[in-house]
Amino acid sequence: MQNEILTTLADGERIVTEQLDAVRSVAIGFWIGAGSRDENDKRAGVSHFLEHLLFKGTRSYSAQDIAEIFDGLGAELNAATTREYTVVYARVMDEHLETALDVMTDMVFAPTLADLDSEREVVLEEIAMYEDTPQELVHDLITRAVFGSHPLGRPVIGSADVISTVSRRALGAYHRSRYVAENLVVSAAGHLDHDRLVELCARMAQKKAAPPARKSRAREPLLAPPAPSVAFQRKDTEQYHVCLGAPAIPRSDPRRFVASILDGILGGSASSRLFQEVREKRGLAYSVYTFASLYADTGELGIYVGTREDNLATCLEIVAAEIADVASGGVGEIELRRAKENLKGRIMLSMESTSTRMNRLGKSVTTGSELLSLDEIVAEIEAVTAEGVAALASSLLAEDRLSAAGIGPSEARFQEAIERIAPSLLARAAA
């Protein structure tokens, strides 16, 4: 039995909870509709930078106060920024929920943006660390190749040029425009009372900023994806880090469960085709997998492989062959059943975590996506057919939809490998 309850306060803030009487903890998150796709080019990275600054002090609590309070509660406190939202989240004992809520409300609505220059250096170090990690950086390259100049194509972490120069005034203006009650969801799961949490949130209204005099810039929809492209960054690495990717379906698309099964069959598990063929049977790579991101109006589906130069072309040929086999109907009943049971098992096991349940609630309400019961999720998974998987693979991963990105010592060797599986891609890029 599920106990999700949603309440909207008079100021527009939404509170969604799930009561779990068998635990003594509460996971709570503040979900703000502010992500990297809400920035313009001159402010790329401010959502992520602002997330850092939330921890640097508020009107009522210094940065050290925040750290000491949560350490004193034996609690966890963290935050994350994505392309479509920012979340500040914690896990505390039920008896400490009010204290955590008070501090987190101050962090979200009343940050002082203190220690700006020292935290600027921290973020610049994070960007440098990211750029020194090619297996991570290549994901930003493929996203740029897939979405081009659209805000979805920019890295969430931002650019060193922007972070080095952005002012406190600009950060404050962005905070005032996005961190408002009507753009915020509080989600919680665990040993709690919904009405009590609503009462506490309502009592903290004085911490909230007044609505901005003018509405913030509307989120730019992706009306149509750009043509596929190629991105390469030369780096003296031992391996080539390569991604193939294409625009996919939005989170509201009923085929999202088919996409999850496709991901599991192709490269999302230890028994998946790419893991078995590339790594286990042939030893051509240590890391090979598929990945997917679903957004409000589009999505991204892709494949990553990291391998040495001598194995690069062979790895990509295996990838292309497995995509073609799945798209032509090569998925059998046993393989399909294994993928379904894997997906159901991972979902069910993850739901034993209050943090996962809180994330599920917060993400659903923040993004406006359907909140299905576990029984409904299982039914959707069971309804996936091999024909549906083939049709989606054929539609999304057709050669003429694929973009490519790579990091490695030689662009020529990268292009040679891409030429063997997607010759039209390089021809279009050169045109």
C-alpha positions, 0 to 999 in steps of 0.5 A: 500500500502506498501513501503518497499525499500532495498538498499545495500551499497558498504561495504555490509551494508543493509538499509531497510525502510518503509515510513509512511506519517501519523505519525511524528515518526521514529523507527530505529534499527541496527540489527547485525548478532551476537547472542548466537548461534555464541559463543563457550562454553568458550565465552557463553554470550559475545553477551549479555554482549557486548550489555550492553557495547554498552551503556557505551560510544563510541569514541565520546559520554560518557555513560552520553552523550548517555542518555542525548541526547536521553532523550533530544530528548524525544526518546526511546533507548534500545537493545536486544540479541537473539540466532541469532542476536543483535538489538539496536533500538530507536524511535524518532521524524522525525526531530531528526533522523539524531542525533539518527542515528549518536549516534547509529552508534557510539554505534554499531561501536565504543564502548570503552567497558568502565566501563567493571567491573561495567557492569560485575556486572550488568550482574551478577546481571541480571543472579542471578535475572533470576535464582531466577525467575523459570518461566523464568529459566525453559525455558532455561532448556527446550531449553537445553533438546531439543537442548542438547550441541548445541549452541542453547541449551545455555541461551542467558544471558550467565553463571556467570563463563564466565561473571566473567572472560571474558576480554576486549580483548576477547570482543573486538575481538568478536566485531571486528569479528561480528560488521562489515558492511556486517553483519549489517542491518539498518531498519527504519519505519515511517516518513522518506525518504529512499534515505536520510537515505541511504545518511546519513548511507553512510556518516558515513562510517568513524565510521565503523570498518575495516573488520576483517583480518580473517572471524569469525567462521561460525555459527554451523548448527543443522544437526539433533536434539539430542534425547529428554531428561529431565532436572530438577532443585530442588528449594524450590518453592510453584509451580512446573514450567514445560515445555514440548518441541520439535524441530520444523520447521525453519522460512523458512518452509511454514508450519509456518502459520500452526504452528501459528494457532496450537499455538493459538488453543492449548495455545496461547490465552485466548480462547485456549484449555489449558487456558480454560481447565486448568485455566478457567474451573478447576482452576488448574493453574494461568499461562499455555500457548504454545510458539514457536521459529523459527530459520534459520535451526530448531525451538522449540515448547513447553508448559509451566504450573506453578502449585502446587504439587497436581495439577501437574499430572492432568495439564500434563494429560490435556496437553497430552489429548489436544495435542492428540485430536488436532493431531487426527483431533479434531479441528472444523471449528468454532475453526479454524476460531476463531484462524485465526481471532485472528492471523490476528487481532493481526498482523493487530493491531500490524502494527499500530506501527512503532516499529513493522514495523521496527522490521518486516523489520529488522528481515526479512532481518537479518535472510534472511526470506521472507518479505510478504505483509499483503495481502500475510500474510492474504492469507497464514493464510486463507489457513491453514486447520484443516487437516494441523493443525492436521498433524503438531501437530501429527508430532511435538508433538508426545510423542516420540519427547517430552523433559521435564524440571521442577523446583520445590521441588521434582524431584521424584514428577516431574518424577511421573507426566511425567511418566503418560504422556510420560513413554518412555521419562524417560526410555530413560533418564535413559538408 
